[in-house]
Amino acid sequence: MKIIYCVPAVLLALSACSTTPVDQSSSSTAPGAADSGPDIALQALRVPSLSALPETPARALAGRYQAVNWSTLPGWQADSLDHVWKGFINNCKGLMRPVSGSLAMPARANPRAWQPVCQAAAAAGLNAETKDTAAVRNFLQQQLQPWRLLTGDGAVAQNTVTGYYEPLLKASRTRSAGYQWPLFAAPDDLLTIDLGSLYPELAGKRIRGKQQGKRVVPYDSREQIMAKPERQPPAIVYAEDPVEGFFLQIQGSGRAILPDGSAVRLAYADHNGRPYASVGQWLAKQGEMPLAQTSMQNIKAWAKRNPHRVQEMMNVNTAMVFFREEAIVDQDLGPKGAYGIPLIGLRSVAIDPTYVPLGTPVYLATSQPATNQPLQRLVFAQDTGAAIKGAARTDLYWGTGDQAGAQAGRMKQQGQMWLLWPRQAGAPSAR
């Protein structure tokens, strides 16, 4: 569910984010872009035999790794491990999928390294909702080896930790006076071109467009889509508030609360390939408010005072995100991240997979938003993002709703991390 464009904290996304039309990740690395088949959270953990997991060539990792004792992890014994076993079992479901070997996909943890650990987890006799913290901690310590993440030159990696979340918005399946702002499914004429299939040096980069005669041209901008109702893709829901819908697009996924009180998830499906532009910067340049005051709340207030200019403001951001509908099967679980696994609040992170392969449990040591109070906990590397680049660069998923959003928006701390890797497998490796 990682943010589509680049900056994970909403405030930063509004005021400073930019990107290019070239998508630097595969479609499956975008928020919720895992296949839309049976929900992995509802499936049992099935661990294939080691022989059923083919050996594929190793992927080079940019970091270095130093084995350490569990006792060196700050605050490890104080971590409550809430939801960790549920996250671990779901993570194993992802780890036990065969890798394709395609360099267009982000680096994944080596399934063969994890097969014995996931097999032990399946046989541990603990259910996903277990409260037996001692058993979970003992299992992790027996099965896994912590590796401190270092930079390529051997220094301890320390980097920025930001936050993201799953927004809520009020919406209806039908358009009416109170619900006017559509959130669209992916259009049928949207083309995605994998540049890496033609030029190996561009592995992982894609462009989006549409066919016009015998040429592929850029896909319509937000303004063009909104100006041509006859060419608009199907609307999944209509939002009550345009700015709330706009923010949901920035986050990449969210929950729509329908008039009857039921909820559906709007999961990321695709985007139009256009570059992101900051509405916060636009408002500041228009003289509507100082850049430092372009918070979510202030932008909402401006929109209410200037309803006739809302579409003008949103059109500044030429990028548009398209969604698909998903059922909410577990209130604890958020949307799927780049790894195809549902995110868990404060237990899932977006990372740079050139340093931390997707699917790796990680111990994160940082601090609470805008404070020096420690925030130290086991998390799972299950997402990526265009701005999440570099050793120890991390984006912490805070969960669903306004409170999670408030914390995510304030999160810009420093942090370190340790990869937790199967004891018998040596140093972390990727495929």
Steps between C-alpha positions, in 0.01 A plus 500: 500500500799722493456855381491524126722792439777553742466661841332284761391752761189679381626847592819444302307347214296815474786744513811347350443184298601451140559213262534418132260324265731196490387245754819373663344185638297219366125524515505259791711738704236763507256517787273202510606389158520134590279274295132522577450123542401328826601713797824367642386591853223241472723220378672248722879503518626225272873436501627314194793262515840654442526317167181674383664841536733537202839658550517830313801728453586719798424872480774739609419707809650845554541474877732314730386297799658436840383210717415606857338352809133555580611685814640782287156588360383803701166439672458148361377353829249785539332442162149370575506301172129571448389376156853373430401134467213587265745708300763227505261232371368728226856596413590131464214463254680757286843352559388158380398627157754413228693797365486578130864594464397816312720802567192715435372390841646640824738275690327241719627297791631162385213247542740208540667671796163542669345160427620330824392796715155522344465123535584534871248785534226287344576224750538726804140454616437875536192655339515835326334680793724351768573711808786273610772764472762280663446222245518742208815665633663165564416377149649810341817484706547130430436524127639839397834681508509883519724675246574870545453688174810687386555731206701384204818643655442321831360781715192441718204594283282775643232675299165675503189320623171643375143371523194421290148375567169387353251790483124476547249692296123516475374387161209353309475258212260737325545863411272747676500856627705396804740269318645664192869403478580176315779258583563296188586144408791455260405594142496232232717703262787558745819339369803408710830453317782314676816675385714228655362244255666700221799649682639292790668806651149642556377196694217597733406817310163533331314770314125539465306634208228432247488409135425779255503366147833321467667693781507471877445839661482611865180406674249774583581734787266547795354812337438321170334203672270721707411720202376211283225303677447287192860374523513448873562149635231343722467661842519257793365754749427871523663682790317748719804726528729564200810570707456179699488311172809687383691407816395137460663503158821639649506216752422247227222310677227553757167394641170638374224519761167461320170660611379174657809490722673219312854547373697391195866539425612698199828329415753643259453363148704732276571863417511718192878540494490877530735682740386602846477872578452648847173680565660645814766672294234622258293653780809673636592639157141622459538694823220300666712392800866475601669177394567411864123504564397270215388221730222258418264684732577841351460375145161348591394830656611694190301262278184559706545875464572472127281218362510656152881457490530146635529334160749766391713419804485124446580535128838640600589141579486343156540150646192288564476169682258223406361246746344161533252398768597248765304355788628566852554153646678598823478836673862464619627472145559791267540499123757283328844645456752436225558149634135407454452454877242703699672765710459511879509830685840560666617157380560569130749729329602612155872464433755521222519139374855551375599494870215304660337228287120503509364247748776552756408548867682808627564643844453877480639744755373855461293747707138603528384782269650839590646368828806323639288221648626164369298309243665159477321199353505206265351582161476333158646636177188472286486819295705736285474861389661734249641721781611209717857472377819431689630287784260505799257739326164388639132587473294367792138404434291639788162341424157630404317824570555854621709418806737288295512779244588759763790288625620417149492865402726597790745214454843614382752343733839331473529124528715189472404145410606140539396229255371182667615206290484119531788379717599217267506718187798730556482869406183650345457419132254595228344349191 
